[in-house]
Amino acid sequence: MSGDSVPVDGVGEELLQKVLEASPATEKQRRVIEAALDVFVEKGFAGASTAEIAKKAGVAEGTLFKQYKTKKDLLIGVVAPLLARFVAPALVKDVRAIFDDEHANVAALLTALYTDRLAFIRTHQRMMRIAIQELPFHADLREQAKGVVLRELWPSVSGAIRRLQAKGEVVDGDPATIMRMFVASLFSYVVVRDVLAPERTWDDAKEVAFMIGVLSRGLKPPPSP
């Protein structure tokens, strides 16, 4: 599967509609949310301007400041509800199910995990690009994401790794260290594919197979002497 072969619907119209239905958003506010997402993706938080967002939304810049006092408030006001109400629960539900399932080996676990996450990222591309670009620089968003992982996902994640260790499929070691290797491999690929070199044609299946092969071999316990 190449990176260009999967349909992309931006932040996802269904997801965006749920956000708007959960708040007293007007048509004008909807345009502001969509414009902010587009500009933050294109320019990043530092490069975005409220004037550009207002122009894209077709509203006066003063209209933005009636609801959001600063550009940072606009970022948190737009992104945080999407993360907290809809993206995070969907991520938790799907990822927890993967880790709670029984997997014969590391390759089986990572195939399920990486395939699912790449599809999720493709479906919510604008949202995920903003998260990748801005999480390192905004403690509010970072703490929210960290809380989801630690509170909601970690018991399932550590349990899956412990089961593979008990089967002799994974070396002994801290599950947190092993999980960081899983995340780092996929995250680095997504950053290069979607942020640093989106103009390239990426073969997701080939890239995933290579990552899984390297991790599977590296995590396999050495043969007994």
C-alpha positions, 0 to 999 in steps of 0.5 A: 500500500503506497502512502498516496493510495489511501483516501484522506479526508483531512480531520474527518468530516464525521469527527469534526461534525461531532465536535461541533454538535458537542458545542454551541458552534455556529456556522461562523465558528465552524469555519474558524475551526476548519481554517485554524486546522488548515493554517496550523498544518500548513504553517505550524503554530509559530508561523500561523497568524490570526489574520490569516486564519480569520481571512481563510474563515471569512471573518473579521480578526476581531471575531476570533478574539471574542472567543480566543484571547490569544493564538495559543488559546485558539490552538488549545481551543481547537485542538484540545477538544478534538483530542480529548473528546474524540481522537483520544477515545478512538485511539484508546479503544482501538489500541487497547483491543490490539494489545489485549488480543493474544499474539503469537509473536512480536511480528503479529503484534506490530503488524496489527498495531502499525497497520491500524495506526497508519490507517488512523493517521491517514484518516485524521491527517490534519489533526495528527500533523498538528499533534506531531508538530505542536506536542513537543512545544505545548505542555497543555497538549503534551500532558493531555496526551501523556495522561491518556497513554498512562491512564488508559493504555499502559495496563494493556500495553505492559500486559501484552509485552509481559505475555510475549516475554513469558512465551520466550518471544521477547527479551527480558526487560522493562516493558516501557523500554520495549514500548518506546522502541515500538513507538519510536520506529513508527513515529519516526516513519510518520514524521518523515513521511507526512511532515519532512517528505510528503512529496515522496511516494511511500510504500507503507507495506514495505516500510512496515515489513522492514521495521517489524523485521528489524524489531522482531530480530532485535527483541528475540531472546538469544538462544540458550547456550 
